[in-house]
Amino acid sequence: MANFYKDNDDIQFLFRHMDMVGAANLIEEGFKFAKEFDYAPADAAEAIENYDLVLDSIGKLSGDFIAPRSEDIDRQGSTLNEDGTVSYADGTRESLDMLAKAHVMGSTLPHRFGGLNFPNLAHSISIEIVSRADASLMNLFGLQGIAETINAFASEEIKQKYLHDFAAGKITGAMVLTEPDAGSDLQSCKLKAFQDDSGNWYLHGVKRFITNGCGEVLLVLARSEPDRSGGLGLSLFVCDRGPTVHVRRIEDKLGIHGSPTCELFFDNTPCEIIGERKRGLAPYVMALMNGARLGISAQGLGIAEAAFRVARDYAASRKQFGGPIEKLPAVRDMVIDMKIDIEAARALLYETSRVVDYDVGYKKTLELDPPAEKEELKKLKEVSRRYGRYAGMLTPMTKYLSSEMCNKITYNSIQVLGGSGFMRDYPCERYARDARITTIYEGTSQLQVVAAVRGVCSGTVEKYIGELTAENYEPQVKDLLDILKQNTEILLKAAAFAKETGIDYMDLCGRALVDSAIYIICGYLFCSQASSKFDMEVDVADGKNNGQEQTVSMKKRKEMVARRYITKNTPVIKSLVDMILSGDKSTFEQYQALAGPVPQEK
């Protein structure tokens, strides 16, 4: 029986290496819920045992039930019926039903609504596992951020109306943000929200590219202030799918065919406002999108893991030139880099999820149970602000890294298989098609870089790396830490230069700055893993060595990973920094000449 949780040594190791105890303490608010709910954990050990059991259940379900249906789902897709309803692919409906029966559709919702009250760290693992089985299903399973937004900002009446059904898996939702003329620029949103004489709210207008737009519960960004342009004229609303919400079409897409992407027309649709007027974009939608970006990062990671496993198996079994193709240096090097790139993205995603859990936990403590002592309150506010800044920088970083990584991995997976990878006999082509959207939706890679580079140039990355350097590391990685320290010094020099040169130049150099920061951060995370308090033996046999066992300590393996990753990326960082410090502004000054005229047919 396949288990996508237990068969992944890196997930197993990180589950025990990461600070699950700290996350559980904050999310469970000192485990006070155990007094009210029988299923709530009474301490950290019980919480972590619960996470492990649920992830094991999701792993079995993903390996045995969801993954075998993914190919048929991709080919069947969703259907827009004559009556305007949408039917999922048969396998999608079956998988959603099984996830609901497993009671995991509300994993991040509070206990009082029937949720599991999972921290983001555990939830990210679950999304990765499901995405490895079927990336399109993640867009339905992983849209729990909609319920989280209702929980965070809506009235108690609205929470009671929807959240129990979300947790039970009876309903799915959609983030209804994008419009034909307002894609990434959500401030340009035009869909109208208006009130009647009794104060009831209604929606009118068109939304496009809406993932799962056929969901039962829709969170809609709309212009509530017709005389006010920009973000301050927007509010967030919730409505049911009903007779006044028309699915005008399902988009014909490159990939993730099991997830319907809809164009919607709201014809004076009754709705309710979430929170306060004029705050729809910030903070409500920004909180919603940041949660979604963690989800897309996990989705990319799951796709990459699936693609790598096909390539790794093929490289070991495909015979050419007298032996398996993994004996060829070029193939061997590619396979190693694929594996390490996945582990780097996983390290950053799980660390970001941990930071977000601390950010959420500290904010909740300040809101609901602030310290009475003035000095303690001051310290807590400072810690909360610091984690808020870290989360604001790391969230776009991980979305950018995982999505770009998974496109690279799926591309290289096809390359390892050669002509066979280009055929539908293997799932590599599907993984590549599914991967492509991850760099686009919930904010393109370019927008993630623009968001992340602010943290790199504002001093946030320096403070965060400072915290990483203060951890306890084992002596065998000391030389690597020295290299990372030198790399940090030149990064900060480049960041200061870019900032002084101007905002446009800083954005121009954004990718180079963010890439360099990621290389350094992931280098520290690998060194931390090599110095972990936890260790485990992992099987490194290829299954074709006549039954001879080959094992290695995970900590020892992580030291090897850290050494290769840091030494290979150090010259890359130096090259990127040299490019930044060159001050080249040809992109601004010579654009017309270098890009050439807009093509015209003659």
Secondary structure, DSSP 8 states (H G I E B T S, - for coil): ---TTTT-HHHHHHHHHS-HHHHHHHHTTTTGGGGT-TTS-SSHHHHHHHHHHHHHHHHHHIIIIIGGGHHHHHHH--EE-TTS-EE--HHHHHHHHHHHHTT-TTTTS-GGGT-----HHHHHHHHHHHHHH-HHHHHHHSTTHHHHHHHHHS-HHHHHHHHHHHHHTS--EEEE--BTTBSS-GGG---EEEE-TT--EEEEEEEEEEETTTSSEEEEEEE--TT--SGGGEEEEEEE--TTEEEEEE---SS-TTS-EEEEEEEEEEEEEESSTT-IIIIIIHHHHHHHHHHHHHHHHHHHHHHHHHHHHHHHH-EETTEEGGGSHHHHHHHHHHHHHHHHHHHHHHHHHHHHHHHHHHHHHHHHS--SSHHHHHHHHHHHHHHHHHHHHHHHHHHHHHHHHHHHHHHHHHHHHTHHHHSTTSTHHHHHHHHHGGGTTTS-HHHHHHHHHHHHHHTHHHHHHHHHHTS---GGGHHHHHHHHHHHHHHHHHHHHHHHH-HHHHHHTHHHHHHHHHHHHHHHHHHHHHT-S---EEE---S-STT---EEEHHHHHHHHHHHHHHHHHHHHHHHHHHHHTT--HHHHSHHHHH-S-----
